[in-house]
């Protein structure tokens, strides 16, 4: 009787405990996508479930983005730094893990996808740029690069997404703006290598033409004439960039387009085939899947030996395609097109694919333990065993939490502009090439310096819509 009450309590905790959080999250994301940033921030602040331990990291992610978009850069960095510390200092909670084995991984503290933890440093770098602290922005770029290397070491090189081209490009842009052309050239050259060797193969993303121009330009400014000639021949370009005149400065404009993917649940049916030495093979012939799973010999020959067919739930990403397909920046008789520099949507899909085998192992372990516990309970009490099986089935869900305020992609362009206030227009075009919106942008340019703008357009289609 006591065990029955515990199982019922677990079931009620799962359903009633999760419901308020998901309702609040939906309310927040609705306001965020509508650009009602102040209201979105207030929804987060009022949601106790969002800021509690299990969902604290997502709370910090979302507040960091909202404050960044509101122009509260120091406040945004405060949230992101706490998120960084939380991600670095994560420790296992045995009570959470026990509850997750009875229900699902949604009961665990959200640890973040690897690429999400990397994006913390992108936002911090952008915030420091706006605060005029270029050295701190470079520190964040280096931290992102170090963390990416550490994650690949942790996963023993199993991830295909191992190097980030955009972060090297960003480092080059910051070095160049500070007049450190030697380090800028090195960073740009590293960025091109990653675009050419990794991004083109994984994401179909070539190095931006602006990056190619910046490589040639910084090689020229550094006095690396042999490198300048080499890259001019390689790219089919010349050092034709117009350098700012005495009364001019430069603008680097980062345009974040749309919203990143969301997670949803999917499931697959697996046949279980016993092997030797405690090895069980979970197979799906239609999908060509076969996962050897090592458990104890007693379980394989006893409780789990009776199983022939199982259904397991996993997370998967669903794209939210941007409504805006391209953009230009115009003003003072000049116009420049934006180039794609980072495809966060593609990185998200690749990151989840990289860890899918680990995800499968965790899900199958949870399933094996549930099934073994159910068999044991049935031997003692058929009703208790049936109840446990019902609880396990009803709570078997994938963890579909993710950072949904990230952009779909990041684009950028560079313009030379006269000193003073410049009235520019961000022109947004849809998939058919029609002008969808004109957004006025006022930028103050200082002679001999580089100014930065970071702008996020939120227009996105519902998940899965072409």
C-alpha positions in Angstrom: 0.0 0.0 0.0 2.8 2.3 0.9 4.6 1.7 -2.4 1.4 2.3 -4.3 1.0 5.7 -2.7 4.6 6.5 -3.6 4.1 5.6 -7.2 0.9 7.7 -7.4 2.7 10.6 -5.7 5.5 10.4 -8.3 2.9 10.4 -11.1 1.1 13.4 -9.7 4.3 15.3 -9.1 5.3 14.7 -12.7 2.1 16.0 -14.3 1.2 18.8 -11.9 4.8 19.8 -11.3 5.6 20.3 -15.0 2.3 21.9 -16.1 2.8 25.4 -14.6 6.4 25.6 -16.0 5.3 24.8 -19.5 2.4 27.2 -19.4 4.7 30.0 -18.3 7.3 29.1 -20.9 4.7 29.3 -23.6 3.6 32.7 -22.3 7.2 33.9 -22.3 8.0 32.7 -25.8 4.8 34.2 -27.2 5.7 37.7 -25.9 9.3 37.3 -26.9 8.5 36.4 -30.5 6.1 39.4 -30.7 9.0 41.7 -29.6 7.3 42.5 -26.3 10.6 42.2 -24.4 9.6 44.0 -21.2 6.6 41.8 -20.8 8.6 38.7 -21.6 11.2 39.6 -18.9 8.4 40.1 -16.4 6.9 36.7 -17.2 10.2 35.1 -16.4 10.7 37.0 -13.2 7.2 35.9 -12.0 7.7 32.3 -12.8 9.0 30.5 -9.8 9.3 27.2 -11.8 11.5 28.9 -14.5 14.1 30.2 -12.0 14.3 27.1 -9.8 17.2 24.7 -9.9 16.0 22.3 -12.6 15.3 25.0 -15.1 17.6 27.7 -13.8 20.0 27.5 -16.8 17.2 28.2 -19.3 16.0 31.1 -17.2 19.5 32.6 -17.3 19.8 32.0 -21.1 16.5 33.7 -21.8 16.9 36.7 -19.4 20.4 37.2 -20.9 19.0 37.4 -24.4 16.1 39.7 -23.4 18.4 42.1 -21.6 20.9 42.1 -24.5 18.1 43.0 -26.9 16.9 45.7 -24.6 20.4 47.2 -24.6 21.1 46.4 -20.9 24.4 44.9 -21.8 25.9 44.8 -18.3 22.8 43.2 -16.9 22.8 40.7 -19.7 26.4 39.7 -18.9 25.4 39.2 -15.3 22.9 36.6 -16.3 25.2 34.9 -18.8 28.1 34.8 -16.4 25.9 33.0 -13.8 24.9 30.6 -16.6 28.6 30.0 -17.4 29.4 29.3 -13.7 26.3 27.1 -13.4 27.4 25.1 -16.5 31.0 24.8 -15.2 30.1 23.8 -11.6 27.4 21.3 -12.4 27.3 18.5 -9.9 25.2 15.3 -10.0 22.0 15.2 -7.8 21.3 11.6 -6.9 17.7 12.3 -5.8 17.0 13.8 -9.3 18.6 10.9 -11.0 16.5 8.4 -9.0 13.3 10.3 -9.9 14.4 10.5 -13.6 14.7 6.7 -13.7 11.1 6.4 -12.5 9.9 9.1 -14.9 12.1 10.7 -17.5 15.1 13.0 -17.9 12.9 16.1 -17.7 13.2 15.6 -13.9 16.9 16.3 -14.1 18.5 19.7 -13.8 18.9 21.1 -17.3 22.6 21.1 -18.3 22.3 22.7 -21.7 23.5 21.4 -25.1 27.2 21.8 -25.8 26.6 24.5 -28.4 24.3 26.3 -26.0 27.0 26.6 -23.4 29.3 27.9 -26.2 26.8 30.6 -27.2 27.0 32.1 -23.7 30.4 33.5 -24.7 29.2 34.8 -28.0 26.6 37.0 -26.3 29.0 38.1 -23.6 31.5 39.1 -26.4 28.8 41.1 -28.1 27.8 42.8 -24.8 31.4 43.7 -24.1 31.8 45.1 -27.6 28.8 47.4 -27.0 30.2 48.4 -23.7 33.4 49.4 -25.4 35.6 46.7 -23.7 37.2 45.0 -26.7 39.8 43.2 -24.5 37.0 41.5 -22.5 35.2 40.6 -25.7 38.4 38.9 -26.9 38.6 37.0 -23.6 35.1 35.6 -24.2 36.1 34.5 -27.7 39.1 32.7 -26.3 36.9 31.1 -23.6 34.5 29.8 -26.2 37.4 28.3 -28.2 38.9 26.7 -25.1 35.5 25.3 -24.0 34.9 23.8 -27.5 38.3 22.1 -27.3 37.5 20.8 -23.8 34.1 19.4 -25.0 35.7 17.5 -27.8 38.3 16.1 -25.4 35.5 15.1 -23.1 33.7 13.2 -25.9 37.0 11.8 -27.2 36.7 13.5 -30.6 33.4 11.8 -31.4 31.7 15.1 -32.3 31.9 16.3 -35.9 31.3 19.9 -34.8 34.8 20.4 -33.3 35.9 23.9 -34.5 33.9 27.2 -34.8 34.7 29.4 -37.8 32.5 32.3 -36.7 34.3 32.8 -33.4 37.7 33.0 -35.2 36.1 35.5 -37.6 34.7 37.5 -34.7 38.2 37.5 -33.0 39.7 38.8 -36.3 37.1 41.6 -36.5 37.8 42.7 -32.9 41.6 42.6 -33.4 41.3 44.6 -36.6 39.1 47.2 -34.9 41.8 47.5 -32.2 44.5 48.0 -34.8 46.2 44.7 -34.1 46.4 43.6 -37.7 48.9 40.8 -37.1 46.6 38.9 -34.8 43.6 39.9 -36.9 45.3 38.2 -39.9 46.0 35.0 -38.0 42.4 34.9 -36.7 40.9 35.5 -40.1 43.2 32.8 -41.6 42.1 30.3 -39.0 38.4 31.2 -39.6 38.9 30.6 -43.4 40.5 27.2 -42.6 37.5 26.1 -40.5 35.0 27.4 -43.0 36.8 25.6 -45.8 37.5 22.3 -44.1 34.6 21.9 -41.6 31.7 24.2 -42.3 31.5 23.6 -46.0 31.4 19.8 -45.4 29.0 19.8 -42.3 26.7 22.8 -43.1 27.3 23.7 -46.7 28.5 27.1 -45.6 31.4 28.7 -47.5 33.7 31.4 -46.1 32.1 34.9 -46.5 33.6 37.1 -49.2 34.0 39.8 -46.6 36.3 37.4 -44.6 38.3 36.8 -47.8 38.7 40.6 -48.2 39.6 41.0 -44.6 42.4 38.4 -44.9 43.9 40.2 -47.9 43.5 43.6 -46.2 45.1 42.6 -42.9 47.9 40.8 -44.8 48.6 44.1 -46.6 48.4 46.2 -43.5 50.8 43.9 -41.6 53.3 43.9 -44.5 52.8 40.2 -45.4 53.1 40.9 -49.1 53.7 37.2 -50.0 50.5 36.2 -48.1 48.6 39.1 -49.7 49.6 37.9 -53.2 48.9 34.3 -52.3 45.4 35.0 -51.0 44.6 37.4 -53.9 45.3 34.6 -56.3 43.4 32.0 -54.2 40.3 34.1 -53.8 40.5 35.9 -57.2 40.3 39.2 -55.3 42.6 42.2 -54.9 43.2 44.5 -52.0 40.5 46.9 -53.4 38.7 47.6 -50.1 38.4 51.4 -49.6 40.2 52.3 -46.4 38.5 54.9 -44.3 39.5 58.5 -45.0 40.6 60.8 -42.2 37.0 61.8 -41.4 35.5 58.3 -41.8 35.1 55.2 -39.7 33.8 51.7 -40.2 30.6 49.9 -39.1 30.4 46.2 -38.6 26.7 45.2 -38.5 25.7 41.8 -37.1 22.2 40.7 -38.1 20.7 37.8 -36.2 17.9 36.3 -38.2 14.9 34.3 -37.0 14.8 31.8 -34.2 16.7 28.6 -33.6 15.0 25.2 -33.6 12.8 23.7 -31.0 12.9 20.2 -29.6 10.0 17.8 -29.9 9.6 14.2 -29.0 9.9 11.3 -31.3 9.9 7.6 -30.7 11.2 4.4 -32.3 10.2 0.8 -31.9 13.1 -1.6 -31.1 13.3 -5.3 -31.1 15.5 -6.7 -28.3 17.8 -9.6 -29.1 19.8 -11.3 -26.4 23.5 -11.8 -27.0 26.3 -13.4 -25.0 28.0 -12.0 -21.9 25.2 -9.7 -20.9 25.0 -7.9 -24.2 21.5 -7.0 -25.5 21.0 -5.7 -29.0 18.2 -3.1 -29.5 17.4 -3.2 -33.3 15.2 -1.5 -35.8 15.6 -3.0 -39.2 13.5 -0.4 -41.1 15.8 2.4 -39.9 19.0 0.3 -40.0 19.6 0.8 -36.3 21.4 -1.6 -34.0 22.6 -0.7 -30.5 24.5 -3.2 -28.4 23.8 -2.5 -24.8 25.8 -4.1 -21.9 23.8 -5.0 -18.8 24.2 -7.7 -16.1 24.0 -11.3 -17.2 21.3 -12.0 -14.7 19.1 -9.3 -16.1 19.7 -10.4 -19.7 18.8 -14.0 -18.8 16.0 -13.2 -16.4 13.8 -10.2 -16.3 14.9 -8.6 -19.5 15.1 -11.9 -21.3 11.3 -12.0 -21.7 11.2 -8.7 -23.5 11.0 -8.7 -27.3 9.7 -5.3 -28.3 10.2 -1.9 -26.7 9.3 1.7 -27.6 11.7 4.5 -26.6 11.3 8.3 -26.7 14.0 10.7 -27.8 14.4 14.4 -28.5 14.8 15.8 -31.9 15.1 19.3 -33.3 12.5 20.9 -35.6 13.5 23.9 -37.6 11.7 27.3 -37.4 12.4 28.7 -40.8 13.0 32.5 -40.9 10.4 34.6 -42.7 13.2 36.9 -43.8 15.6 35.3 -46.4 18.1 38.2 -47.0 18.9 41.7 -46.1 20.8 44.8 -47.1 22.1 47.8 -45.3 21.9 51.2 -47.1 22.6 54.8 -46.3 24.7 57.8 -47.4 24.6 56.6 -50.9 26.0 53.2 -50.0 24.5 49.7 -49.8 25.9 46.4 -48.7 24.5 42.9 -48.6 24.7 40.7 -45.5 26.6 37.4 -45.7 25.8 34.3 -43.6 28.6 33.7 -41.1 27.0 31.3 -38.6 24.2 28.8 -39.0 23.1 28.1 -35.4 20.2 26.0 -36.7 22.5 23.6 -38.5 24.9 23.5 -35.5 22.0 22.5 -33.2 21.0 19.6 -35.5 24.6 18.5 -35.8 25.3 18.7 -32.0 22.2 16.6 -31.2 23.2 14.1 -33.9 26.8 13.9 -32.4 25.4 12.9 -29.0 22.6 10.7 -30.2 24.4 7.5 -29.4 24.9 8.7 -25.8 21.3 9.8 -25.7 20.2 6.3 -26.9 22.3 4.6 -24.2 20.8 6.7 -21.5 17.3 6.1 -22.7 17.8 2.3 -23.0 19.4 2.2 -19.6 16.3 3.9 -18.1 14.0 1.5 -20.0 16.0 -1.5 -18.8 15.8 -0.4 -15.2 12.1 0.3 -15.4 11.3 -3.0 -17.0 13.5 -4.9 -14.5 11.8 -3.1 -11.5 8.4 -3.9 -13.0 9.2 -7.6 -13.3 10.4 -7.7 -9.7 7.3 -6.0 -8.4 5.0 -8.3 -10.4 6.5 -11.3 -8.6 5.6 -9.7 -5.3 2.3 -8.1 -6.2 0.7 -8.2 -9.7 -1.3 -5.0 -9.1 1.8 -3.1 -7.9 3.7 -4.3 -10.9 0.9 -3.2 -13.2 0.8 0.2 -11.5 4.5 0.7 -11.8 4.3 -0.2 -15.5 1.5 2.3 -16.0 3.5 5.0 -14.2 6.6 4.2 -16.3 4.7 4.3 -19.6 2.8 7.5 -18.8 6.0 9.3 -17.7 8.3 8.0 -20.4 9.0 11.2 -22.4 12.0 12.8 -24.0 13.6 15.9 -22.5 12.5 18.6 -25.0 13.8 21.6 -23.1 16.2 23.9 -25.1 17.3 27.5 -25.5 14.6 28.8 -27.9 15.6 32.5 -27.9 18.8 31.8 -29.9 18.7 33.1 -33.5 18.4 30.8 -36.5 21.5 32.3 -38.1 24.0 35.2 -37.8 24.9 37.4 -40.8 27.2 40.4 -41.1 28.4 43.2 -43.3 30.9 46.1 -43.2 30.5 49.7 -44.3 32.8 52.7 -44.4 30.8 55.8 -43.2 31.5 59.5 -42.4 32.0 60.7 -38.9 28.8 61.6 -37.0 25.3 60.3 -37.0 24.4 58.2 -40.0 20.8 57.4 -40.9 20.8 53.9 -42.3 18.0 51.5 -43.4 18.0 47.7 -42.8 16.1 46.3 -45.7 14.5 42.9 -45.2 13.5 40.6 -48.0 11.3 37.5 -48.0 11.9 34.1 -49.7 10.4 35.5 -53.0 12.8 38.5 -52.9 10.1 41.0 -52.1 10.9 43.8 -49.7 9.2 42.9 -46.5 10.2 45.7 -44.1 12.5 48.7 -43.8 13.9 49.4 -40.4 15.6 52.7 -39.7 18.9 52.5 -37.9 20.8 55.5 -36.5 24.5 54.9 -35.9 27.2 57.2 -34.6 30.5 56.8 -36.3 33.8 58.0 -34.9 36.6 58.8 -37.3 39.3 56.1 -37.4 37.3 53.7 -35.3 35.0 50.7 -35.8 31.5 50.8 -34.5 29.3 47.8 -34.0 25.6 47.1 -34.2 23.9 43.8 -33.3 20.3 43.5 -34.4 17.9 40.5 -34.1 14.8 40.1 -36.3 12.4 37.6 -34.8 10.2 36.7 -37.7 10.0 32.9 -37.9 7.5 30.3 -39.2 6.0 27.8 -36.9 8.1 24.7 -36.3 8.2 22.3 -39.2 6.5 24.7 -41.7 8.3 24.9 -45.1 
